[in-house]
Amino acid sequence: MKKLLYILFLFISTALFSQIKVISWNVENLGKSKSDSTITYIANTLKEYDVIALQEIVAGYGGTQAVAKLADELNRKGSKWDYVISDPTTSSAYKTERYAFLWKTSKVKKIGDAWLEKKYSLEIDREPFYCTFKYNEKSVTLVNFHAITKSKQPETEIKYFKFLPLEYPLLNLFFIGDFNCPQSHTVFNPLKKMGYVSVFKNQKTTLKKACKKEICLASEFDNIWYNSSKIKVLKFDVIHFYKDFNSLKEAGEVSDHIPIWVEISLN
């Protein structure tokens, strides 16, 4: 009887909660400059998650190859992975880059084609990259984004995000990436009024040049924004990967940002 009740509980839990573990990482110029050992390290860091959103893939030669290498490494870790890479963003050649999504095919299914934002491509230097995933008949559209640097005022781009839920009224948008801007900035207020909530608050995600009094993180830039009426956050955290290295300089060979992750259920 107890066994039957346990099986019933598992069935009900699965039916009620579509749980997906999503991770985001600005991998800082992922391309031919990353060694095979670095790619392997990144794969080992990401392998436990279901969907991966990457920013700062090199737009020129080496970027797509590095993502393919990463997918190959992930496929050696016990699960089957697939991936999609964006076209280069349409800003100036100096700033252009690619985005990528990778996902466990046993966990989620990609729906339709992924696409770069078209309507606001002139207003946003590195226009967001969208991809819709389905799990247990529920879907979520990840909006992968890398804003212009803080010195160039990323809020001048982020202000257009308030229009995106209206542009895609049938999609459950899930904004993820490097905003180069803290969640406390007033530019996010329109999204907040629509019911969007940031996963992280007061969480710094970029590496300093050197740790000072054991403080190694500099700025609150990376985050995730979700519609609280459509998504429930179950767990979240960051990965202090730099602790695996002897110095921040060594860690910087991997990235100057730490990964952020969240486990969600789709309502």
Buried (B, 14 or more C-beta within 10 A) or exposed (E): EEEEEEEEEEEEEEEEBBBBBBBBBBBBBBBEEBEEEBBBBBBBBBBEBBBBBBBBBBBEEBBBEBBBBBBEBBBEEEBEBBBBBBEBBBBEEEBBBBBBBBBBEEBBEBEEEBBBBEEBBEEBBBBBBBBBBBBBEBBBBBBBBBBBEBEEBBBBBBBBBBEBBEEBEEBBBBBBBBBBBBBEEEBBEBBBEBEBBBBBEEBBBBBBEEEEEEEBBEBBBBBBBBBBEBBBBEEBBBBEBBEEBEEBEEBBBBBBBBBBBBBBBBB
